[in-house]
Amino acid sequence: MSNEGPFVVKKSLSNVNFRILLNRNEKEKVVNHNKLKTYEGINAPKWLQTERRKLKMNKE
């Protein structure tokens, strides 16, 4: 999974393992923190923006 993404971190399973959302079709994967990097782009795909909003609304 090198140089892929961006993805949404859907859930923290532990201090080092996270469940990420790979695409708009709800495909998920569990990854270790050392495989993740902060997305620094300015044009995130629309599906990514939508999922971020959904997750933020669920936290509130």
N, C-alpha and C positions, 0 to 999 in steps of 0.2 A: 504494500500500500504506500509506496514512496511517491511523493510529489503528486498526490491526488487530492481532490477536494474542491471546494470547501465542503465541510460536513457540519452537522449540528450535533453537539453533545446533548443527548436526550436525558441521560441519567448517570449519576455517579454511583458505581457499584461498590467502590472502596476508595481508599486514598489514591490508588494508582490505576484502577481499572474503570473504564467508562463505556457506556453503550452509546454509539453514535448512529445517527440517521444518515444513510448513504445517498438517498435520492428521494424524489417526490413519491415514489411507489412504496414508501414505508419500509424499504429494505434496511435492516440494522446489522451492526457488527459490534462486538466487544473488542476494545483495544486497550493496550497499556499506555500510560501517560507519556512514555518516551517515544511513542509513535505519533503524538499530536503536536501541532504547532499552531499558534494563533493566526487566524486569517487577517491579513493586513490589506487586502484589496479594497477597492472602492465600489466595484460593480458586482455585488453578490447576485447570484441567480435569483429569480423571483420566488422559486419554490423554497429557497433557503430563507429568504426574508419572511415568507409566510409562516414557515415552521418556527422561526425565532419568535414571532409575535404570538403564536399559539402557546409556546412554552412559557413565555413571560406572563400571559394571561392566566395560565394554570397555576403559576406560583403565587399570584395575588389573591 
